[in-house]
Every structure is written in structure tokens, then in C-alpha cells.
Amino acid sequence: MSDKIIYKEESYLIQGALFEVYREMGCGFLEAVYQECLEKEFLFRSIPFIAQPELQLTYKGETLKQRYKPDFICYDKIIVELKALKQTAPEHEAQLINYLKATNMKLGLLVNFGTYPKVSITRLAL
């Protein structure tokens, strides 16, 4: 097993944007507010992203009507899922894992802006 952190540089840049949004806004806002702020911060920092992309799901080769919408895909390889809760629960991690499975991506960041005194970031790698 390797100790290498995947997408270390990209993750570091994303985390810098997350910390800046939290530093500026603090906790207590709705998730949609953090989503909009983070879009602006990613643009300021030239971090490539797609906001709320619609993911197509399949079952046994058949396309499903249901769609997933993660908050962000950054660098075409990292999913960033935002929350604004007192604390995240296992189902939030499961949601992110499902996004990773649906996209065949290897890294997701579960970000909770509802924590004090700092933003909570959980790395999930498949």
C-alpha cells in the first residue's frame, strides 16, 4: 500500500479556496450560499470546476431516469460535496462514495461549513 496522497496539489488548492470562503463567511449560512461563494473563489483562483453537473446513472447497461448532482467536480477528477450542518453523518459519506462510483473518480472531499471554529473537510478516496 502506498502512502502517496492522490491529487495532493489539486486538493491543496481546493482546500485553500474552502478555507478562504469559511474565513470570509464563517458558519451559519445555507449550503446554497457557500456554493455560490465557492464558485466565485474557484474563479478567483483559476481552479477549473463544473458546478452541480448532472451525472447519468446506469443499471445493467440501461440508463436510469434518476440523476445525481454533486456540488462540484474540480480538475475533472475531484468531487467536492458541500454541507452546512452541525455535523455530517455516515449517509453523507455514502452519498459522496456513490458519486465517486457513478463517475469512476478516485477522490472526493466532503466539506462541512456548519462547524465551528473551522470548516470540516473529509477526504474519501476509492
ROSE-4610 file (N, C-alpha, C; in Angstrom, 1 decimal, always signed):
// ROSE-4610
residu = [M/M/M/S/S/S/D/D/D/K/K/K/I/I/I/I/I/I/Y/Y/Y/K/K/K/E/E/E/E/E/E/S/S/S/Y/Y/Y/L/L/L/I/I/I/Q/Q/Q/G/G/G/A/A/A/L/L/L/F/F/F/E/E/E/V/V/V/Y/Y/Y/R/R/R/E/E/E/M/M/M/G/G/G/C/C/C/G/G/G/F/F/F/L/L/L/E/E/E/A/A/A/V/V/V/Y/Y/Y/Q/Q/Q/E/E/E/C/C/C/L/L/L/E/E/E/K/K/K/E/E/E/F/F/F/L/L/L/F/F/F/R/R/R/S/S/S/I/I/I/P/P/P/F/F/F/I/I/I/A/A/A/Q/Q/Q/P/P/P/E/E/E/L/L/L/Q/Q/Q/L/L/L/T/T/T/Y/Y/Y/K/K/K/G/G/G/E/E/E/T/T/T/L/L/L/K/K/K/Q/Q/Q/R/R/R/Y/Y/Y/K/K/K/P/P/P/D/D/D/F/F/F/I/I/I/C/C/C/Y/Y/Y/D/D/D/K/K/K/I/I/I/I/I/I/V/V/V/E/E/E/L/L/L/K/K/K/A/A/A/L/L/L/K/K/K/Q/Q/Q/T/T/T/A/A/A/P/P/P/E/E/E/H/H/H/E/E/E/A/A/A/Q/Q/Q/L/L/L/I/I/I/N/N/N/Y/Y/Y/L/L/L/K/K/K/A/A/A/T/T/T/N/N/N/M/M/M/K/K/K/L/L/L/G/G/G/L/L/L/L/L/L/V/V/V/N/N/N/F/F/F/G/G/G/T/T/T/Y/Y/Y/P/P/P/K/K/K/V/V/V/S/S/S/I/I/I/T/T/T/R/R/R/L/L/L/A/A/A/L/L/L]
num = [1/1/1/2/2/2/3/3/3/4/4/4/5/5/5/6/6/6/7/7/7/8/8/8/9/9/9/10/10/10/11/11/11/12/12/12/13/13/13/14/14/14/15/15/15/16/16/16/17/17/17/18/18/18/19/19/19/20/20/20/21/21/21/22/22/22/23/23/23/24/24/24/25/25/25/26/26/26/27/27/27/28/28/28/29/29/29/30/30/30/31/31/31/32/32/32/33/33/33/34/34/34/35/35/35/36/36/36/37/37/37/38/38/38/39/39/39/40/40/40/41/41/41/42/42/42/43/43/43/44/44/44/45/45/45/46/46/46/47/47/47/48/48/48/49/49/49/50/50/50/51/51/51/52/52/52/53/53/53/54/54/54/55/55/55/56/56/56/57/57/57/58/58/58/59/59/59/60/60/60/61/61/61/62/62/62/63/63/63/64/64/64/65/65/65/66/66/66/67/67/67/68/68/68/69/69/69/70/70/70/71/71/71/72/72/72/73/73/73/74/74/74/75/75/75/76/76/76/77/77/77/78/78/78/79/79/79/80/80/80/81/81/81/82/82/82/83/83/83/84/84/84/85/85/85/86/86/86/87/87/87/88/88/88/89/89/89/90/90/90/91/91/91/92/92/92/93/93/93/94/94/94/95/95/95/96/96/96/97/97/97/98/98/98/99/99/99/100/100/100/101/101/101/102/102/102/103/103/103/104/104/104/105/105/105/106/106/106/107/107/107/108/108/108/109/109/109/110/110/110/111/111/111/112/112/112/113/113/113/114/114/114/115/115/115/116/116/116/117/117/117/118/118/118/119/119/119/120/120/120/121/121/121/122/122/122/123/123/123/124/124/124/125/125/125/126/126/126]
x = [+0.8/+0.0/+0.9/+0.5/+1.3/+0.8/+1.8/+1.4/+1.2/+1.2/+1.1/-0.4/-0.5/-1.8/-2.2/-3.3/-3.7/-4.2/-3.8/-4.2/-3.8/-2.7/-2.2/-2.3/-1.6/-1.6/-2.9/-3.8/-5.1/-5.9/-5.8/-6.6/-6.2/-4.9/-4.3/-4.9/-5.0/-5.6/-7.1/-7.8/-9.2/-9.4/-8.6/-8.7/-8.4/-7.5/-7.2/-8.5/-9.2/-10.4/-11.5/-11.6/-12.6/-12.3/-11.0/-10.6/-10.9/-10.7/-11.0/-12.4/-13.3/-14.7/-15.2/-14.6/-15.0/-14.5/-13.3/-12.7/-13.6/-14.0/-14.8/-16.3/-16.9/-18.3/-18.6/-17.7/-18.0/-19.0/-19.6/-20.6/-22.0/-23.0/-24.4/-25.2/-24.6/-25.4/-25.9/-26.8/-27.3/-26.2/-26.4/-25.4/-25.3/-26.5/-26.5/-25.6/-25.5/-24.7/-23.2/-22.8/-21.4/-21.1/-22.1/-22.0/-21.6/-22.4/-22.2/-20.8/-20.5/-19.2/-18.0/-18.2/-17.1/-16.9/-18.0/-17.9/-17.0/-17.3/-16.6/-15.1/-14.8/-13.5/-12.7/-13.3/-12.7/-12.3/-13.2/-12.9/-11.7/-11.7/-10.6/-9.3/-9.3/-8.1/-7.8/-8.6/-8.4/-8.4/-9.3/-9.5/-10.6/-10.2/-11.3/-12.3/-13.6/-14.7/-16.0/-16.8/-18.2/-19.1/-20.0/-20.9/-22.2/-22.5/-23.7/-24.0/-22.9/-23.1/-24.1/-24.9/-25.9/-25.2/-25.1/-24.5/-25.5/-25.3/-26.1/-25.8/-26.8/-26.6/-27.1/-26.4/-26.9/-27.1/-27.9/-28.1/-28.1/-27.1/-27.0/-27.0/-26.3/-26.2/-27.3/-28.4/-29.5/-29.4/-29.7/-29.7/-30.9/-30.7/-31.7/-32.2/-33.5/-34.1/-33.5/-33.2/-32.6/-31.2/-30.9/-29.7/-29.1/-27.8/-27.1/-26.5/-26.4/-25.8/-24.9/-23.6/-22.7/-22.5/-22.1/-21.9/-20.9/-19.7/-18.7/-17.9/-17.4/-16.3/-15.2/-14.0/-12.9/-11.8/-11.1/-10.0/-10.4/-11.7/-12.2/-11.9/-11.6/-11.2/-11.5/-11.9/-12.2/-13.6/-14.4/-15.8/-15.7/-16.4/-16.5/-17.9/-18.3/-19.7/-19.8/-20.7/-20.8/-22.0/-21.8/-22.8/-22.7/-23.8/-23.8/-24.6/-24.0/-24.7/-23.8/-24.5/-23.7/-22.6/-23.0/-22.0/-22.6/-21.6/-22.1/-22.3/-23.1/-23.4/-22.9/-22.9/-22.4/-23.2/-24.4/-25.1/-24.5/-23.9/-23.3/-22.0/-21.3/-20.1/-20.6/-21.7/-22.2/-22.6/-23.2/-23.6/-22.4/-21.3/-20.1/-19.5/-19.5/-19.0/-19.8/-21.1/-21.9/-21.6/-21.3/-20.9/-19.6/-18.7/-17.4/-17.6/-18.4/-18.7/-19.4/-20.3/-21.0/-20.1/-19.1/-18.2/-16.8/-16.6/-15.3/-14.2/-14.5/-13.4/-12.9/-11.7/-10.9/-11.0/-11.3/-11.2/-12.4/-12.9/-14.0/-13.7/-14.1/-14.0/-15.4/-15.6/-16.9/-16.6/-17.2/-16.9/-18.1/-17.9/-19.0/-18.7/-19.5/-19.3/-20.1/-20.8/-21.6/-20.8/-19.6/-18.8/-18.0/-17.8/-17.1/-15.9/-14.8/-14.3/-13.7/-13.8/-13.2/-14.0/-13.9/-14.5/-14.0/-14.9/-14.5/-14.4/-13.2/-13.0/-12.6/-13.4/-13.1/-12.8/-11.6/-11.1/-11.6/-12.2/-12.6/-12.0/-11.2/-10.5/-11.0/-11.2/-11.6/-10.4]
y = [-1.2/+0.0/+1.2/+2.2/+3.4/+4.5/+5.3/+6.4/+7.7/+7.6/+8.7/+9.2/+10.5/+11.1/+11.5/+11.0/+11.3/+12.7/+13.3/+14.7/+15.7/+15.5/+16.3/+17.8/+18.2/+19.6/+20.2/+19.5/+20.0/+20.1/+19.1/+19.1/+20.3/+20.6/+21.7/+23.0/+23.2/+24.4/+24.5/+23.4/+23.4/+23.8/+23.2/+23.4/+24.9/+25.5/+26.9/+27.8/+27.4/+28.1/+27.9/+26.7/+26.4/+27.2/+27.2/+28.0/+29.5/+30.0/+31.4/+31.7/+30.9/+31.1/+31.0/+30.1/+30.0/+31.2/+31.6/+32.8/+34.0/+34.2/+35.3/+35.2/+34.0/+33.9/+33.3/+32.5/+31.8/+30.7/+30.2/+29.2/+29.8/+29.1/+29.6/+29.9/+29.9/+30.2/+28.9/+29.0/+27.8/+27.3/+26.1/+25.4/+26.2/+26.7/+27.4/+28.7/+29.3/+30.5/+30.1/+29.0/+28.5/+28.1/+27.5/+27.0/+28.2/+29.3/+30.5/+31.1/+31.3/+31.8/+31.0/+29.7/+28.8/+28.9/+29.1/+29.3/+30.5/+31.6/+32.8/+32.6/+31.9/+31.7/+30.8/+29.8/+28.9/+29.8/+30.7/+31.5/+32.5/+33.1/+34.0/+33.2/+32.0/+31.2/+30.4/+30.5/+29.8/+28.3/+27.8/+26.4/+25.9/+25.0/+24.5/+23.7/+24.0/+23.3/+23.3/+22.4/+22.3/+22.3/+23.3/+23.3/+22.5/+21.7/+20.8/+20.1/+19.4/+18.6/+17.5/+17.2/+16.1/+14.8/+13.8/+12.6/+11.6/+10.9/+9.9/+8.5/+7.8/+6.5/+5.4/+4.3/+3.1/+1.9/+1.0/-0.3/-1.3/-2.3/-3.4/-2.8/-1.7/-1.2/-0.3/-0.2/+0.7/+2.0/+3.1/+4.4/+4.6/+5.1/+5.4/+6.8/+7.0/+8.4/+9.2/+8.5/+9.2/+9.8/+11.0/+11.6/+12.0/+12.1/+12.6/+14.0/+14.9/+16.2/+16.6/+16.2/+16.6/+18.2/+18.8/+20.2/+20.7/+20.1/+20.5/+19.2/+19.3/+18.5/+19.4/+19.3/+20.1/+19.4/+20.1/+19.5/+18.2/+18.0/+16.9/+15.6/+15.6/+14.4/+14.4/+15.5/+15.5/+16.0/+15.3/+15.7/+16.4/+17.6/+18.4/+18.5/+17.9/+17.9/+18.8/+19.7/+20.7/+20.4/+20.7/+20.6/+21.8/+22.1/+23.2/+22.7/+21.8/+21.1/+21.1/+20.9/+20.8/+19.7/+18.6/+17.5/+16.7/+16.1/+15.2/+13.8/+13.0/+11.6/+10.6/+9.4/+8.3/+8.4/+8.8/+8.8/+9.9/+10.9/+12.0/+11.4/+10.6/+9.9/+8.9/+8.2/+7.3/+8.0/+9.1/+9.9/+10.2/+10.7/+11.0/+9.8/+8.7/+7.4/+7.0/+7.2/+6.9/+7.8/+9.1/+10.0/+9.5/+9.1/+8.6/+7.3/+6.4/+5.2/+5.6/+6.5/+6.9/+7.5/+8.1/+8.9/+8.1/+7.1/+6.4/+7.3/+8.3/+9.1/+8.5/+9.0/+8.4/+9.2/+10.5/+11.3/+12.2/+12.3/+13.2/+13.9/+15.1/+15.9/+16.3/+15.8/+16.1/+17.3/+18.5/+19.7/+20.2/+20.5/+20.9/+22.3/+23.3/+24.7/+25.0/+24.0/+24.2/+24.1/+23.8/+23.5/+24.8/+24.9/+26.0/+25.4/+26.0/+27.2/+27.1/+26.0/+25.9/+25.0/+25.1/+24.2/+22.8/+21.8/+20.4/+19.8/+19.2/+18.5/+17.1/+16.2/+14.8/+14.3/+13.7/+13.1/+11.7/+11.3/+10.0/+9.5/+8.5/+8.0/+6.6/+6.3/+4.9/+4.3]
z = [+0.0/+0.0/+0.0/-0.8/-0.9/+0.0/+0.5/+1.4/+0.6/-0.7/-1.6/-1.6/-1.4/-1.4/-2.8/-3.3/-4.7/-4.8/-5.9/-6.3/-5.2/-4.6/-3.5/-3.8/-4.9/-5.2/-5.5/-6.3/-6.6/-5.3/-4.4/-3.2/-2.3/-2.3/-1.5/-2.0/-3.3/-3.9/-3.6/-3.7/-3.4/-1.9/-1.0/+0.4/+0.7/+0.0/+0.2/-0.1/-1.2/-1.5/-0.4/+0.1/+1.1/+2.4/+2.8/+4.0/+3.8/+2.6/+2.4/+2.5/+1.9/+2.0/+3.5/+4.2/+5.6/+6.4/+6.1/+6.8/+6.5/+5.3/+4.9/+5.5/+5.4/+5.7/+7.1/+7.6/+8.9/+8.7/+9.8/+9.7/+10.0/+9.6/+9.9/+8.7/+7.5/+6.3/+5.7/+4.7/+4.0/+3.0/+2.7/+1.8/+0.4/+0.0/-1.3/-1.3/-0.1/+0.0/-0.2/+0.5/+0.4/-1.1/-1.7/-3.1/-4.0/-3.8/-4.7/-4.4/-3.1/-2.7/-3.2/-3.1/-3.6/-5.1/-5.8/-7.3/-7.6/-6.9/-7.1/-6.7/-5.6/-5.1/-6.1/-6.6/-7.6/-8.8/-9.3/-10.4/-10.1/-8.9/-8.5/-8.5/-8.1/-8.0/-9.3/-10.3/-11.6/-11.3/-10.4/-10.2/-11.1/-12.1/-13.0/-12.3/-12.6/-11.9/-12.8/-12.5/-13.0/-11.8/-11.7/-10.6/-10.9/-10.0/-10.0/-11.3/-11.8/-13.0/-12.8/-13.8/-13.7/-14.2/-13.2/-13.5/-14.0/-15.1/-15.6/-15.0/-14.5/-13.9/-14.8/-14.6/-15.4/-14.5/-15.0/-14.3/-15.3/-15.2/-16.2/-17.6/-17.8/-19.2/-19.6/-18.8/-19.1/-18.4/-19.1/-18.5/-17.6/-16.4/-15.4/-15.6/-15.2/-15.2/-14.0/-12.9/-11.8/-12.1/-11.6/-11.8/-10.4/-10.4/-9.2/-9.6/-8.6/-8.8/-7.7/-7.8/-6.8/-6.9/-5.8/-5.8/-6.8/-6.9/-7.8/-8.2/-9.5/-9.9/-10.3/-9.6/-9.9/-10.6/-11.5/-12.2/-13.0/-13.3/-14.0/-13.2/-11.9/-11.2/-9.7/-9.2/-7.7/-7.5/-6.7/-6.4/-5.1/-5.0/-3.8/-3.4/-2.3/-1.8/-0.6/-0.7/+0.4/+1.3/+2.6/+3.6/+4.5/+5.2/+6.2/+7.4/+8.1/+9.2/+10.5/+11.6/+12.9/+12.8/+12.2/+11.9/+10.8/+10.1/+9.0/+9.6/+8.8/+9.2/+8.2/+8.6/+7.6/+6.3/+6.2/+4.9/+4.0/+4.6/+3.7/+3.1/+3.8/+3.2/+2.2/+2.5/+1.5/+0.2/+0.3/-0.8/-1.7/-1.1/-1.8/-2.4/-1.7/-2.3/-3.5/-3.5/-4.6/-5.8/-5.5/-6.6/-7.2/-6.4/-6.9/-7.8/-7.3/-8.1/-9.4/-9.4/-10.6/-11.7/-11.2/-12.1/-12.4/-11.6/-11.7/-11.2/-10.4/-9.9/-8.6/-8.3/-7.2/-5.9/-6.0/-4.8/-4.6/-3.4/-3.1/-1.8/-1.7/-0.5/+0.1/+1.3/+1.9/+2.8/+2.5/+3.2/+4.0/+5.3/+6.1/+6.6/+6.1/+6.6/+7.9/+8.4/+9.6/+10.9/+10.8/+12.0/+12.5/+13.8/+14.4/+15.2/+15.2/+14.7/+13.3/+12.6/+11.2/+10.4/+9.1/+8.1/+8.3/+8.2/+8.3/+6.9/+6.6/+5.3/+5.5/+4.9/+5.0/+3.6/+3.4/+2.2/+2.1/+1.0/+0.7/-0.6/-0.6/-1.8/-2.0/-3.3/-3.7/-4.4]
